[in-house]
Amino acid sequence: MFFADERQQFFRPLTGKYREQVVECLQLLHERLYSANADYGEALRREQVLDIFSEALERAPQLDGDDDDGSGRFRNNRELAGWILNQLVEHGWLKRERDSATFTSTYPFTRTGRLFTQPLVESDARSVRTRHRNTRNTLNALNAFLDRGDVYDLIDAYEYSERIVADFTDIIAELEERKRELVREVEAQKLVQQASDQFFEFMERRFQPDVAIRLSADSVEKHRDRIQEVIDRIRRKPKAWKAEAERNLRHLAPDLLVDEKSSVLWQLLDTIELRMRNAADIMLPALRRTLQGFTRRADLIIRQLSYLHSQQHSDIVGICRELAALPPDESARRLAAAGEAMSGVRTALIDPGQVRLRDRRERPLVRTAIASLDAPAPETLRELAIQQLLEQAFNINGSALRGYLRAALGARRTVDTRDLPAASAADLLALSHIIELGGADHAAAGFRVRIKETEPVTGEHFFARRDGFLLELEQDNDA
């Protein structure tokens, strides 16, 4: 149960008047504890935490609203930082740990507080996050699992494949938010230059490094076939290798086990396949449609604002109203003067320096003649016929092999290979391939044989020495 003990009002610090200040304090504290800027180790004393919170409050904006927390007004940021620290400890974001040796208290994050602070840090525009390598990471992790057999690599591939769809959802939501933000800014300011600068800044800083790579180097369409090939190679691994991987997965990730009859290995591989199919067939087309809608909306808005900006010094409607308010004689005189000013013809000579002659590009010559082929020579036809007969003579299929064993068994269920007849060339071929009856293909066809090795057979007419086996028929659905 989540809302229990100190977490009964877990989100209360984020719902009051000082919620923006609380978020800023959590972000800065997380940065000092878990980022490259960590200065004090994993736990801080009260004075150090208050110093961090005071620094965060200097740059946090004050939100307008009612005082829902009943905290009143604070004389300075130090008092507000102390109140925020008490609120975070009381509601389960931080915890107070006492050192019995030094009698000092430290204030680290609780596990739940750190997990919920991480999205607040990632949503900050100042943080840098790589979100376009999960497809390649999935492929690399699967290759590592195929080569070394370490199940941790398979679990990593499973997590990376989950992030592929999540990253697509994030970028689509960001594009939609950017589109709405562009419309709001244009409606509020109506400044062509600012709207254009913001659009091109987004395209250069966000589209070029992330979306362009997602549609090219990290495209799911590019790596989908390679990931599927690696998964197929994993499934064709020996049974002992897959059994060892299954045991390790059941030991390390028991939560993934649905029931005792299901395979965790097969479940992970099927899930990765499904996620890649959804990313390629659903999310990637949705991203392209959203991107096209964003660019189309931005182009439409910028064109409209450019037209309004170009027409601000030529108010046709205002001129028409002004002319309509004048007497008819004055209006006619002004229109006649404007017509005379616009009726003049201006001639000018072409600058010879601007004239360039372009060389005519020669079109490549395409040969469309079709060569006629003569009939093959009789020797060629004879050689092809002999080659085909030779290939058919030494060809044997699964049904012929099963039919040979049925005829040799008769009414029995067990037969030794030394008792199998070789009355014809087809029987001799079937005898040489008799061990193949224990394969999975024959078992899938409803023909199951148990094979037990016996003494080798020597001194035969056709074979100088061959292995001996005892064949026992267990199942034959076609009999």
C-alpha positions as CSV (number, residue, x, y, z in Angstrom):
1,M,0.0,0.0,0.0
2,F,1.5,3.3,-1.1
3,F,-0.3,5.9,1.0
4,A,0.6,4.5,4.4
5,D,2.6,5.6,7.4
6,E,4.6,8.8,6.6
7,R,3.3,8.7,2.9
8,Q,-0.3,9.3,3.8
9,Q,-0.1,12.9,2.4
10,F,2.9,12.3,0.2
11,F,2.1,14.8,-2.5
12,R,0.9,17.6,-0.2
13,P,4.2,19.6,-0.5
14,L,3.5,19.8,-4.2
15,T,0.0,21.2,-4.0
16,G,0.3,24.3,-1.8
17,K,1.3,27.9,-2.3
18,Y,5.0,27.1,-2.3
19,R,4.9,24.1,-4.6
20,E,7.3,25.7,-7.1
21,Q,9.8,26.4,-4.3
22,V,9.5,22.8,-3.1
23,V,10.2,21.5,-6.7
24,E,13.3,23.8,-7.0
25,C,14.6,22.6,-3.6
26,L,14.1,18.9,-4.6
27,Q,15.9,19.4,-7.9
28,L,18.9,21.2,-6.4
29,L,19.2,18.7,-3.6
30,H,19.1,15.8,-6.0
31,E,21.8,17.4,-8.1
32,R,24.0,17.8,-5.1
33,L,23.6,14.2,-4.0
34,Y,23.4,12.1,-7.2
35,S,24.9,14.1,-10.0
36,A,28.5,15.0,-11.0
37,N,28.2,18.1,-8.8
38,A,27.8,16.1,-5.6
39,D,29.9,17.8,-3.0
40,Y,29.0,16.3,0.4
41,G,28.5,12.6,-0.1
42,E,25.2,10.7,0.2
43,A,23.9,12.4,3.3
44,L,23.8,16.1,4.4
45,R,23.4,17.7,7.8
46,R,20.6,20.1,8.5
47,E,22.7,23.3,8.0
48,Q,23.9,22.0,4.6
49,V,20.4,21.1,3.5
50,L,19.1,24.6,4.6
51,D,22.0,26.2,2.6
52,I,21.0,24.3,-0.5
53,F,17.3,25.1,-0.1
54,S,18.1,28.8,0.4
55,E,20.1,28.8,-2.8
56,A,17.2,27.2,-4.6
57,L,14.7,29.7,-3.2
58,E,16.7,32.6,-4.6
59,R,15.9,31.5,-8.1
60,A,12.4,30.0,-7.6
61,P,9.5,32.2,-8.7
62,Q,6.6,33.0,-6.3
63,L,3.2,31.7,-7.4
64,D,0.1,33.6,-6.8
65,G,-2.6,31.8,-4.8
66,D,-4.1,31.1,-1.4
67,D,-2.0,29.9,1.5
68,D,-3.3,26.3,1.5
69,D,-0.7,25.1,3.9
70,G,-1.4,27.6,6.7
71,S,2.3,28.3,6.9
72,G,1.9,32.1,7.0
73,R,4.5,34.5,5.7
74,F,8.2,34.0,6.3
75,R,10.6,36.8,7.1
76,N,13.4,35.4,4.9
77,N,14.3,32.4,2.7
78,R,16.1,30.7,5.6
79,E,12.8,30.3,7.5
80,L,11.0,29.1,4.4
81,A,13.8,26.6,3.8
82,G,13.4,25.2,7.3
83,W,9.6,24.9,6.8
84,I,10.1,23.1,3.5
85,L,12.6,20.7,5.1
86,N,10.2,19.8,7.8
87,Q,7.4,19.3,5.3
88,L,9.5,17.0,3.2
89,V,10.5,14.9,6.2
90,E,7.0,14.8,7.6
91,H,5.5,13.5,4.3
92,G,8.1,11.0,3.3
93,W,10.3,12.7,0.8
94,L,13.3,12.9,3.1
95,K,14.2,11.0,6.2
96,R,16.1,12.0,9.4
97,E,18.9,9.7,10.4
98,R,20.7,10.2,13.8
99,D,24.3,9.3,14.4
100,S,24.6,7.8,17.9
101,A,28.3,8.6,17.9
102,T,28.3,12.3,17.0
103,F,24.7,13.0,17.9
104,T,24.1,14.8,14.5
105,S,21.3,14.3,12.1
106,T,21.5,13.8,8.3
107,Y,18.8,14.1,5.8
108,P,19.1,11.8,2.8
109,F,16.3,11.0,0.3
110,T,13.9,8.2,1.0
111,R,13.7,5.6,-1.8
112,T,10.3,6.8,-2.8
113,G,11.3,10.4,-2.6
114,R,14.3,9.8,-4.9
115,L,12.2,7.9,-7.4
116,F,9.6,10.7,-7.6
117,T,12.3,13.4,-7.7
118,Q,14.0,11.9,-10.8
119,P,11.2,12.8,-13.2
120,L,11.2,16.4,-11.9
121,V,15.0,16.6,-12.6
122,E,14.6,15.0,-16.1
123,S,11.7,17.4,-17.0
124,D,14.0,20.4,-16.4
125,A,15.2,22.0,-19.6
126,R,18.7,22.4,-18.2
127,S,19.3,18.7,-18.0
128,V,20.8,16.7,-20.9
129,R,19.4,13.3,-21.7
130,T,20.1,11.0,-24.6
131,R,16.9,9.6,-25.9
132,H,17.7,8.3,-29.3
133,R,20.0,5.3,-28.7
134,N,17.6,2.7,-27.2
135,T,17.1,0.9,-30.5
136,R,20.8,0.4,-30.9
137,N,21.1,-0.5,-27.2
138,T,18.5,-3.2,-27.6
139,L,20.4,-4.7,-30.6
140,N,23.8,-4.5,-28.7
141,A,22.4,-6.1,-25.6
142,L,20.8,-9.0,-27.6
143,N,24.1,-9.6,-29.4
144,A,25.9,-9.6,-26.0
145,F,23.4,-12.2,-24.7
146,L,23.8,-14.3,-27.8
147,D,27.6,-14.3,-27.5
148,R,28.1,-14.6,-23.7
149,G,24.8,-16.1,-22.5
150,D,24.6,-13.6,-19.6
151,V,20.9,-13.1,-18.7
152,Y,21.6,-9.6,-17.5
153,D,22.2,-8.6,-21.1
154,L,18.7,-10.0,-22.0
155,I,17.1,-8.1,-19.2
156,D,18.8,-4.9,-20.4
157,A,17.5,-5.5,-23.9
158,Y,14.0,-5.9,-22.4
159,E,14.3,-2.6,-20.6
160,Y,15.7,-0.7,-23.6
161,S,12.9,-2.0,-25.8
162,E,10.4,-0.6,-23.4
163,R,12.0,2.8,-23.5
164,I,11.8,2.9,-27.4
165,V,8.0,3.3,-27.3
166,A,8.2,5.6,-24.3
167,D,10.6,7.9,-26.1
168,F,8.3,8.0,-29.1
169,T,5.5,9.0,-26.8
170,D,7.6,11.7,-25.2
171,I,8.7,13.3,-28.5
172,I,5.2,13.2,-29.9
173,A,3.8,14.9,-26.8
174,E,6.7,17.5,-26.9
175,L,5.8,18.3,-30.6
176,E,2.2,18.8,-29.7
177,E,3.1,21.0,-26.8
178,R,5.4,23.0,-29.0
179,K,2.7,23.5,-31.6
180,R,0.2,24.8,-29.0
181,E,2.9,27.0,-27.4
182,L,3.7,28.5,-30.8
183,V,0.0,29.3,-31.4
184,R,-0.3,30.9,-28.0
185,E,2.8,33.1,-28.4
186,V,1.7,34.2,-31.8
187,E,-1.8,35.1,-30.6
188,A,-0.3,37.0,-27.6
189,Q,2.5,38.9,-29.3
190,K,1.9,38.8,-33.1
191,L,5.7,39.2,-33.7
192,V,6.9,37.6,-36.9
193,Q,10.6,37.7,-36.1
194,Q,10.2,36.2,-32.6
195,A,7.9,33.4,-33.8
196,S,10.3,32.6,-36.6
197,D,13.3,32.6,-34.3
198,Q,11.7,30.3,-31.9
199,F,10.6,27.9,-34.6
200,F,14.0,27.7,-36.2
201,E,15.7,27.4,-32.8
202,F,13.6,24.4,-32.0
203,M,14.3,22.8,-35.4
204,E,18.1,23.3,-35.0
205,R,18.5,22.3,-31.3
206,R,15.8,19.7,-30.9
207,F,14.9,18.3,-34.4
208,Q,18.4,18.0,-35.8
209,P,20.1,16.2,-32.9
210,D,17.3,14.0,-31.8
211,V,14.4,13.5,-34.2
212,A,16.6,13.3,-37.3
213,I,18.8,10.6,-35.7
214,R,15.7,8.7,-34.6
215,L,14.5,8.7,-38.2
216,S,17.9,7.7,-39.6
217,A,20.7,6.2,-37.5
218,D,18.5,4.9,-34.7
219,S,15.5,4.2,-36.9
220,V,13.5,1.1,-35.8
221,E,12.9,0.3,-39.5
222,K,16.7,0.1,-40.0
223,H,17.5,-2.1,-37.0
224,R,14.2,-4.1,-36.9
225,D,15.4,-6.9,-39.2
226,R,18.8,-7.2,-37.4
227,I,17.1,-7.5,-34.0
228,Q,14.7,-10.1,-35.4
229,E,17.7,-12.1,-36.8
230,V,19.4,-12.0,-33.4
231,I,16.2,-13.2,-31.7
232,D,15.9,-16.1,-34.2
233,R,19.5,-17.1,-33.6
234,I,18.9,-17.1,-29.8
235,R,15.9,-19.4,-30.3
236,R,18.0,-21.8,-32.4
237,K,20.6,-22.2,-29.6
238,P,21.1,-25.7,-28.2
239,K,18.6,-26.9,-25.6
240,A,21.2,-27.0,-22.8
241,W,22.2,-23.4,-23.4
242,K,18.5,-22.2,-23.4
243,A,17.8,-24.4,-20.3
244,E,20.6,-22.7,-18.4
245,A,19.4,-19.2,-19.4
246,E,15.9,-20.2,-18.3
247,R,17.1,-21.3,-14.9
248,N,19.1,-18.1,-14.4
249,L,16.1,-15.9,-15.5
250,R,13.7,-17.7,-13.1
251,H,16.3,-17.2,-10.3
252,L,17.0,-13.5,-11.0
253,A,13.6,-12.3,-12.2
254,P,10.9,-14.4,-10.5
255,D,8.3,-11.6,-11.0
256,L,8.3,-12.3,-14.8
257,L,7.2,-15.9,-14.3
258,V,3.5,-16.2,-15.1
259,D,3.2,-19.9,-14.3
260,E,5.4,-23.0,-14.1
261,K,4.6,-24.1,-17.6
262,S,5.5,-20.8,-19.4
263,S,9.1,-19.9,-20.3
264,V,10.5,-16.6,-19.1
265,L,13.1,-16.6,-22.0
266,W,10.4,-17.0,-24.6
267,Q,8.3,-14.3,-22.9
268,L,11.1,-11.7,-23.0
269,L,11.9,-12.5,-26.6
270,D,8.2,-12.3,-27.7
271,T,7.8,-9.0,-25.8
272,I,10.8,-7.5,-27.5
273,E,9.5,-8.5,-30.9
274,L,6.0,-7.0,-30.1
275,R,7.6,-3.7,-29.0
276,M,9.7,-3.4,-32.1
277,R,6.7,-4.2,-34.2
278,N,4.6,-1.5,-32.4
279,A,7.4,1.0,-32.7
280,A,7.9,0.4,-36.4
281,D,4.2,0.0,-37.4
282,I,2.4,2.4,-35.0
283,M,4.7,4.9,-33.2
284,L,7.0,5.8,-36.1
285,P,4.2,6.7,-38.5
286,A,2.5,8.7,-35.7
287,L,5.8,10.6,-35.1
288,R,6.0,11.5,-38.8
289,R,2.4,12.7,-38.9
290,T,2.9,14.8,-35.8
291,L,6.1,16.3,-37.2
292,Q,4.4,17.1,-40.5
293,G,1.5,18.7,-38.6
294,F,3.9,20.8,-36.5
295,T,5.8,22.1,-39.5
296,R,2.6,22.7,-41.5
297,R,1.1,24.7,-38.6
298,A,4.3,26.7,-38.1
299,D,4.6,27.4,-41.8
300,L,1.0,28.5,-42.0
301,I,1.3,30.9,-38.9
302,I,4.5,32.4,-40.1
303,R,3.1,33.0,-43.6
304,Q,0.0,34.6,-42.2
305,L,2.0,36.9,-39.9
306,S,4.4,37.8,-42.7
307,Y,1.4,38.8,-44.8
308,L,0.0,40.9,-42.0
309,H,3.4,42.5,-41.4
310,S,3.9,43.3,-45.1
311,Q,0.4,44.9,-45.2
312,Q,0.8,47.2,-42.2
313,H,2.1,50.1,-44.3
314,S,-0.5,49.7,-47.1
315,D,-3.9,49.8,-45.4
316,I,-6.2,49.3,-48.3
317,V,-9.3,49.2,-46.1
318,G,-8.3,52.5,-44.4
319,I,-7.7,54.2,-47.7
320,C,-11.1,53.1,-49.0
321,R,-12.8,54.4,-45.9
322,E,-11.0,57.7,-46.2
323,L,-11.9,58.1,-49.9
324,A,-15.6,57.2,-49.1
325,A,-15.7,60.0,-46.5
326,L,-14.5,62.7,-49.0
327,P,-16.7,64.6,-51.4
328,P,-17.2,62.9,-54.8
329,D,-15.1,65.6,-56.6
330,E,-12.2,65.3,-54.3
331,S,-12.4,61.5,-54.3
332,A,-12.4,61.4,-58.1
333,R,-9.5,63.8,-58.3
334,R,-7.3,61.7,-56.0
335,L,-8.2,58.5,-57.8
336,A,-7.3,60.2,-61.2
337,A,-4.0,61.4,-59.8
338,A,-3.2,57.9,-58.5
339,G,-4.1,56.4,-61.9
340,E,-1.7,58.8,-63.7
341,A,1.1,58.0,-61.3
342,M,0.6,54.2,-61.8
343,S,0.1,54.4,-65.6
344,G,3.7,55.3,-66.5
345,V,5.9,52.8,-68.3
346,R,9.5,52.4,-67.3
347,T,12.0,50.9,-69.5
348,A,15.4,49.6,-68.5
349,L,18.3,47.8,-70.2
350,I,19.4,44.3,-69.1
351,D,22.8,44.2,-67.4
352,P,25.0,42.0,-69.6
353,G,27.0,40.9,-66.5
354,Q,23.9,39.2,-65.2
355,V,23.4,37.1,-68.4
356,R,24.8,33.6,-68.2
357,L,24.7,30.9,-70.9
358,R,24.1,27.4,-69.5
359,D,25.5,24.4,-71.2
360,R,22.9,22.0,-72.3
361,R,23.1,18.8,-70.3
362,E,23.5,15.7,-72.5
363,R,21.0,12.9,-71.7
364,P,22.6,9.5,-71.1
365,L,22.1,7.0,-73.8
366,V,20.0,4.1,-72.8
367,R,20.3,0.9,-74.9
368,T,16.9,-0.7,-75.2
369,A,17.8,-3.5,-77.7
370,I,16.8,-7.0,-76.6
371,A,19.2,-9.7,-77.6
372,S,17.6,-12.9,-78.9
373,L,18.8,-16.1,-77.3
374,D,19.4,-19.3,-79.4
375,A,18.1,-22.6,-78.4
376,P,20.5,-24.6,-76.2
377,A,22.6,-27.3,-77.8
378,P,21.7,-31.0,-77.5
379,E,24.8,-31.6,-75.4
380,T,23.7,-29.0,-72.9
381,L,20.2,-30.4,-72.6
382,R,21.6,-33.9,-72.1
383,E,24.0,-32.7,-69.4
384,L,21.2,-30.9,-67.5
385,A,18.9,-34.0,-67.7
386,I,21.7,-36.2,-66.3
387,Q,22.4,-33.7,-63.5
388,Q,18.7,-33.6,-62.6
389,L,18.5,-37.4,-62.5
390,L,21.5,-37.7,-60.3
391,E,20.1,-35.2,-57.9
392,Q,16.7,-37.0,-57.8
393,A,18.5,-40.4,-57.3
394,F,20.1,-39.4,-54.0
395,N,17.2,-37.4,-52.7
396,I,15.2,-38.6,-49.7
397,N,12.4,-36.9,-47.8
398,G,10.9,-37.3,-44.4
399,S,7.7,-39.1,-45.6
400,A,9.8,-41.7,-47.5
401,L,12.0,-42.3,-44.4
402,R,8.9,-42.8,-42.2
403,G,7.3,-45.1,-44.7
404,Y,10.5,-47.2,-44.9
405,L,10.5,-47.7,-41.1
406,R,6.8,-48.5,-41.0
407,A,7.3,-51.3,-43.7
408,A,10.3,-52.6,-41.7
409,L,8.5,-52.7,-38.4
410,G,5.4,-54.5,-39.6
411,A,3.3,-55.4,-36.5
412,R,6.2,-54.9,-34.2
413,R,7.0,-51.7,-32.1
414,T,10.8,-52.3,-31.8
415,V,13.5,-53.1,-34.4
416,D,17.2,-53.2,-34.5
417,T,19.0,-51.4,-37.4
418,R,21.0,-54.5,-38.2
419,D,17.7,-56.2,-39.1
420,L,16.6,-53.4,-41.5
421,P,16.5,-54.5,-45.2
422,A,18.3,-52.9,-48.1
423,A,16.6,-54.4,-51.1
424,S,16.9,-51.3,-53.3
425,A,18.9,-48.1,-53.7
426,A,16.0,-46.2,-52.0
427,D,16.2,-48.6,-49.0
428,L,19.9,-48.1,-48.8
429,L,19.5,-44.3,-48.7
430,A,16.8,-44.6,-46.0
431,L,19.0,-47.0,-44.0
432,S,21.9,-44.4,-44.0
433,H,19.5,-41.7,-42.8
434,I,17.6,-43.7,-40.3
435,I,19.0,-41.7,-37.3
436,E,17.2,-38.6,-38.5
437,L,13.9,-40.1,-37.3
438,G,14.7,-38.9,-33.8
439,G,14.6,-35.2,-35.0
440,A,12.1,-32.6,-33.9
441,D,10.6,-32.3,-37.4
442,H,9.4,-35.9,-37.3
443,A,8.0,-35.5,-33.8
444,A,6.1,-32.4,-34.9
445,A,4.6,-34.5,-37.7
446,G,3.2,-37.0,-35.2
447,F,5.9,-39.7,-35.6
448,R,7.9,-40.2,-32.5
449,V,10.8,-42.7,-32.1
450,R,13.0,-43.6,-29.1
451,I,16.5,-44.4,-30.2
452,K,18.9,-46.4,-28.1
453,E,22.5,-47.0,-29.1
454,T,23.7,-50.6,-29.4
455,E,26.9,-52.4,-30.7
456,P,28.4,-51.2,-34.0
457,V,27.6,-53.3,-37.1
458,T,30.6,-54.5,-39.2
459,G,31.2,-56.9,-42.1
460,E,28.3,-55.8,-44.3
461,H,28.2,-55.6,-48.0
462,F,27.3,-52.0,-48.3
463,F,28.9,-50.6,-45.2
464,A,32.3,-51.4,-43.8
465,R,31.2,-50.2,-40.3
466,R,28.2,-48.4,-39.1
467,D,26.6,-47.5,-35.7
468,G,23.9,-49.7,-34.3
469,F,20.7,-48.5,-32.9
470,L,17.5,-49.9,-31.3
471,L,14.4,-48.1,-32.7
472,E,11.2,-48.1,-30.6
473,L,8.1,-46.6,-32.1
474,E,6.2,-44.5,-29.5
475,Q,3.7,-42.6,-31.6
476,D,2.5,-42.7,-35.2
477,N,-0.6,-40.6,-35.9
478,D,-0.6,-41.5,-39.6
479,A,-0.5,-45.2,-39.1
